[in-house]
Amino acid sequence: MLQVNLGACSLLLLLLAPATSAGDYPPTAKGLSYDFYRRNCPKAETVGCDASVLLARTATEASELDAPPNETIRPSALMAVAQLRALLDNACGGAVVSCADILTLAARDSVRLVGGPEYKVPLGRRDGAAAIATRERVVAAFPLPSSNVTTLLAAVAKIGLDATDLVALSGAHTLGVSRCISFDDRLFPERDPAMDTLFAAHLKLSCPAKNTTNTTAIDVRTPNAFDNKYYVDLLNRQGLFTSDQVLFSDGRTRGLVAKFAVDQKAFFRRFSFSMVKMSQIQVLTGVQGEIRANCSVRNAGGAT
């Protein structure tokens, strides 16, 4: 989702009008605002969570990038963030916009550039400065791809999200790829009966038994477009992960999956709401944290 065309991003944002009214957004977290950079970096949005996922490993500490859920983040995505950092520094005179806000804006714009909804995000996040971007923390926080709905709901509830947020945000799986090892338990030694037979046969061609390196698209129908076809996949028993397919097999979430499968506008509205809601979870603001000069490393000497 972070593979953005930097030139197209600026042009697109100049042409776009707000997609939704203020009432369609969740409450704004203290310290964030929709015009945070209006005075000190007015070009922030036309150029363009605590950004811990961007931190590189060190000699003594494994990073968040080493965690299984993040192993398929593409190098080009991290490069795009670094390019945005450089562009913003040039436009605003130094590290004014945080890496966390860059990541938030890049995610928003990437969704729009591949056909998804346009939405506004409150800004003003600071980057994490403490040693919190650990592999162990991510593994503990992320439910496994084999999780059932009870486990998924418990995980999102811990960070203030609900069943509707879960189903809407899962729609991000309309894009991206997964390593075969993340779901091969559904193929071998026997096919998961919840998986469509022809879909399983297709997957076995790209994901032979015991393969640890191959990848495949998560959304079989439109892997390069942001739309509601992920939910259509689930209706046809073609969800890649168990944690995807159970959203349709469990009564607590089935109705939302069915609704989003036939109403893309409803999906886009709720995805926008839930993305803004999620982007404000445990944010650092004010004098907390730092604004990293280099998004992949913490500032030397605790500089802000």
C-alpha positions as CSV (number, residue, x, y, z in Angstrom):
1,M,0.0,0.0,0.0
2,L,3.0,2.3,0.3
3,Q,4.2,2.0,-3.3
4,V,3.2,5.5,-4.4
5,N,3.9,7.5,-7.5
6,L,5.4,10.6,-6.0
7,G,4.5,12.9,-8.9
8,A,1.0,11.6,-9.2
9,C,0.5,12.0,-5.5
10,S,0.9,15.8,-5.6
11,L,-1.3,16.3,-8.6
12,L,-4.0,14.0,-7.2
13,L,-4.2,15.8,-3.9
14,L,-4.5,19.2,-5.5
15,L,-7.5,18.0,-7.5
16,L,-9.3,16.0,-4.8
17,A,-12.2,17.5,-2.7
18,P,-13.0,16.0,0.7
19,A,-14.8,12.7,0.2
20,T,-16.9,12.8,3.4
21,S,-18.3,15.3,5.9
22,A,-16.8,15.9,9.3
23,G,-19.6,13.8,10.9
24,D,-18.3,10.8,9.0
25,Y,-15.0,10.7,11.0
26,P,-14.3,9.4,14.5
27,P,-13.4,11.8,17.3
28,T,-9.9,13.4,16.9
29,A,-7.3,12.3,19.4
30,K,-5.9,15.0,21.7
31,G,-2.9,16.6,20.0
32,L,-3.9,15.8,16.4
33,S,-5.7,18.1,14.0
34,Y,-6.6,18.1,10.3
35,D,-4.6,21.3,9.6
36,F,-1.6,20.6,11.9
37,Y,1.0,21.6,9.4
38,R,-0.9,24.6,8.0
39,R,1.6,27.1,9.3
40,N,5.0,25.3,9.5
41,C,4.7,23.0,6.5
42,P,1.7,23.9,4.3
43,K,3.0,21.6,1.5
44,A,3.0,18.6,3.8
45,E,-0.1,16.9,2.3
46,T,0.7,17.8,-1.3
47,V,4.1,16.2,-1.0
48,G,3.2,13.3,0.8
49,C,1.3,4.5,15.2
50,D,4.6,6.0,15.8
51,A,6.4,4.8,12.7
52,S,8.2,2.0,14.6
53,V,7.6,-0.3,11.7
54,L,10.1,1.7,9.7
55,L,13.0,1.2,12.1
56,A,15.9,-1.0,10.9
57,R,17.4,-3.7,13.1
58,T,20.4,-2.9,15.2
59,A,23.3,-5.0,16.5
60,T,21.5,-5.7,19.7
61,E,17.8,-5.4,18.8
62,A,15.6,-7.1,16.3
63,S,13.2,-4.6,14.7
64,E,9.5,-4.7,13.9
65,L,10.4,-5.4,10.3
66,D,11.7,-8.8,11.4
67,A,8.4,-9.9,12.7
68,P,6.4,-12.4,10.6
69,P,3.5,-10.1,9.9
70,N,5.8,-7.5,8.3
71,E,8.2,-9.8,6.4
72,T,6.4,-9.2,3.1
73,I,6.7,-5.4,3.3
74,R,8.4,-4.6,0.1
75,P,11.7,-2.7,0.0
76,S,10.2,-0.3,-2.5
77,A,7.7,0.8,0.1
78,L,10.4,1.7,2.6
79,M,12.2,3.5,-0.2
80,A,9.1,5.5,-1.0
81,V,8.9,6.6,2.6
82,A,12.6,7.7,2.6
83,Q,11.9,9.6,-0.6
84,L,8.9,11.4,0.9
85,R,11.1,12.3,4.0
86,A,13.6,13.9,1.7
87,L,11.0,15.8,-0.3
88,L,9.3,17.1,2.8
89,D,12.6,18.2,4.4
90,N,13.4,20.1,1.2
91,A,9.9,21.7,1.1
92,C,9.7,22.5,4.9
93,G,13.3,23.1,5.9
94,G,14.2,20.1,8.0
95,A,12.5,17.4,10.0
96,V,9.1,19.1,10.5
97,V,6.7,16.3,9.5
98,S,7.1,13.1,11.5
99,C,7.7,9.8,9.9
100,A,4.5,8.6,11.6
101,D,2.5,11.2,9.7
102,I,4.4,10.5,6.5
103,L,3.3,6.8,6.8
104,T,-0.3,7.8,7.5
105,L,-0.4,10.1,4.5
106,A,1.3,7.6,2.2
107,A,-1.1,4.9,3.2
108,R,-4.1,7.2,2.6
109,D,-2.8,8.3,-0.8
110,S,-1.8,4.9,-1.9
111,V,-5.3,3.6,-1.3
112,R,-6.7,6.4,-3.4
113,L,-4.2,5.9,-6.2
114,V,-5.3,2.3,-6.7
115,G,-9.0,3.0,-6.8
116,G,-9.9,3.2,-3.1
117,P,-11.7,5.9,-1.1
118,E,-10.4,9.3,-0.5
119,Y,-10.4,10.4,3.1
120,K,-8.9,13.0,5.4
121,V,-6.5,12.2,8.3
122,P,-5.7,14.2,11.4
123,L,-2.0,14.9,11.7
124,G,0.5,15.8,14.5
125,R,1.9,12.5,15.4
126,R,5.4,12.1,16.8
127,D,7.8,9.3,16.2
128,G,8.6,6.7,18.9
129,A,12.0,7.3,20.5
130,A,12.0,4.4,23.0
131,A,13.1,0.9,22.3
132,I,9.6,-0.4,21.6
133,A,9.9,-1.6,18.0
134,T,10.7,-5.2,18.9
135,R,9.9,-8.4,17.0
136,E,8.4,-10.0,20.2
137,R,6.0,-7.1,20.7
138,V,4.6,-7.4,17.2
139,V,4.3,-11.2,17.3
140,A,2.4,-10.9,20.6
141,A,0.0,-8.2,19.3
142,F,-0.8,-9.7,15.9
143,P,-3.3,-12.6,15.7
144,L,-2.0,-15.5,13.6
145,P,-3.4,-16.1,10.1
146,S,-5.0,-19.3,11.5
147,S,-7.0,-17.3,14.1
148,N,-10.8,-17.7,14.6
149,V,-13.2,-14.8,15.0
150,T,-13.1,-15.0,18.8
151,T,-9.4,-14.5,18.8
152,L,-9.6,-11.7,16.2
153,L,-12.3,-9.8,18.1
154,A,-10.3,-10.1,21.4
155,A,-7.2,-8.7,19.7
156,V,-8.9,-5.7,18.2
157,A,-10.8,-5.0,21.4
158,K,-7.6,-4.5,23.2
159,I,-6.8,-1.5,21.0
160,G,-10.3,-0.1,21.1
161,L,-11.7,-1.5,17.8
162,D,-14.9,-3.5,17.3
163,A,-16.3,-6.1,14.9
164,T,-17.2,-3.6,12.3
165,D,-13.7,-2.1,12.3
166,L,-12.3,-5.7,12.1
167,V,-14.3,-6.6,9.0
168,A,-13.7,-3.2,7.3
169,L,-10.0,-3.1,7.9
170,S,-9.6,-6.7,6.8
171,G,-10.7,-5.3,3.4
172,A,-7.2,-4.0,3.0
173,H,-6.4,-7.6,1.9
174,T,-7.8,-6.6,-1.4
175,L,-4.1,-5.6,-2.0
176,G,-0.8,-7.2,-1.2
177,V,0.8,-10.6,-1.2
178,S,1.5,-13.3,1.3
179,R,4.1,-15.9,1.8
180,C,2.9,-19.4,1.1
181,I,4.0,-20.5,4.6
182,S,1.4,-18.3,6.1
183,F,-1.5,-20.4,4.8
184,D,0.0,-23.7,3.6
185,D,-1.6,-25.5,6.5
186,R,-4.9,-25.0,4.6
187,L,-3.5,-26.9,1.7
188,F,-1.3,-29.7,3.2
189,P,-1.5,-32.5,4.1
190,E,-5.2,-32.0,3.1
191,R,-7.3,-29.2,1.8
192,D,-9.2,-27.2,4.4
193,P,-12.8,-28.1,3.6
194,A,-13.7,-24.4,4.1
195,M,-11.6,-23.6,1.0
196,D,-13.0,-23.9,-2.6
197,T,-11.6,-26.9,-4.4
198,L,-10.5,-25.1,-7.6
199,F,-9.0,-22.2,-5.5
200,A,-7.0,-24.7,-3.5
201,A,-5.7,-26.4,-6.7
202,H,-4.7,-23.0,-8.1
203,L,-2.8,-22.2,-4.9
204,K,-0.9,-25.4,-5.0
205,L,0.6,-24.4,-8.3
206,S,2.3,-21.4,-6.9
207,C,2.7,-22.8,-3.3
208,P,4.0,-26.4,-3.5
209,A,4.4,-28.3,-0.2
210,K,7.1,-27.0,2.2
211,N,7.8,-23.9,0.2
212,T,9.0,-21.1,2.4
213,T,9.9,-18.4,-0.1
214,N,7.1,-18.2,-2.7
215,T,4.3,-15.6,-2.5
216,T,0.9,-15.2,-3.9
217,A,-1.7,-12.4,-4.2
218,I,-4.2,-12.3,-1.3
219,D,-7.1,-11.2,-3.5
220,V,-7.5,-13.6,-6.4
221,R,-9.9,-11.4,-8.3
222,T,-8.4,-7.9,-8.5
223,P,-5.0,-8.1,-6.8
224,N,-3.9,-4.7,-7.9
225,A,-7.0,-2.7,-7.3
226,F,-8.5,-1.4,-4.1
227,D,-12.2,-2.5,-4.2
228,N,-14.7,-4.8,-2.5
229,K,-13.7,-8.0,-4.3
230,Y,-11.9,-9.3,-1.2
231,Y,-15.4,-9.8,0.3
232,V,-16.6,-11.5,-2.9
233,D,-13.7,-13.9,-2.5
234,L,-14.9,-14.8,1.0
235,L,-18.5,-15.4,-0.3
236,N,-17.0,-17.9,-2.7
237,R,-14.8,-19.6,-0.1
238,Q,-11.7,-18.1,-1.7
239,G,-10.2,-16.3,1.3
240,L,-6.5,-16.9,1.6
241,F,-6.1,-17.1,5.3
242,T,-8.3,-18.8,7.8
243,S,-8.6,-15.4,9.6
244,D,-10.1,-14.1,6.3
245,Q,-12.5,-16.9,5.6
246,V,-13.9,-17.2,9.1
247,L,-15.2,-13.7,8.8
248,F,-17.9,-15.1,6.5
249,S,-18.4,-18.4,8.3
250,D,-19.0,-16.8,11.8
251,G,-22.4,-15.3,12.4
252,R,-20.9,-12.3,14.3
253,T,-19.2,-11.0,11.2
254,R,-21.0,-12.7,8.3
255,G,-23.6,-10.0,7.8
256,L,-20.9,-7.3,7.4
257,V,-19.0,-9.4,4.8
258,A,-22.1,-9.9,2.8
259,K,-23.0,-6.2,3.0
260,F,-19.6,-5.0,1.8
261,A,-19.5,-7.7,-1.0
262,V,-22.5,-6.1,-2.6
263,D,-22.1,-2.5,-1.6
264,Q,-18.6,-1.1,-2.3
265,K,-19.6,2.4,-1.2
266,A,-20.6,1.1,2.2
267,F,-17.2,-0.6,2.4
268,F,-15.4,2.5,1.4
269,R,-17.2,4.7,4.0
270,R,-16.5,2.3,6.8
271,F,-12.9,1.6,5.8
272,S,-12.2,5.3,5.8
273,F,-13.8,5.7,9.2
274,S,-11.9,2.7,10.7
275,M,-8.6,3.8,9.2
276,V,-8.8,7.2,10.8
277,K,-9.9,5.5,14.0
278,M,-7.0,3.1,13.9
279,S,-4.5,5.8,13.0
280,Q,-5.1,7.5,16.3
281,I,-4.5,4.5,18.6
282,Q,-1.9,5.3,21.2
283,V,-0.4,8.2,19.2
284,L,2.5,10.3,20.6
285,T,1.9,14.1,20.3
286,G,3.2,17.4,21.7
287,V,6.6,16.9,23.2
288,Q,6.4,13.1,23.3
289,G,8.8,11.0,21.3
290,E,10.7,12.7,18.5
291,I,10.6,13.7,14.8
292,R,13.1,11.4,13.1
293,A,15.5,12.9,10.6
294,N,16.0,9.4,9.2
295,C,12.8,7.3,9.4
296,S,14.8,4.0,9.7
297,V,16.8,5.1,12.8
298,R,16.2,6.9,16.0
299,N,17.7,10.4,16.4
300,A,21.2,10.4,18.0
301,G,21.3,11.8,21.5
302,G,17.5,12.0,21.8
303,A,17.2,15.0,19.6
304,T,13.6,16.0,18.8
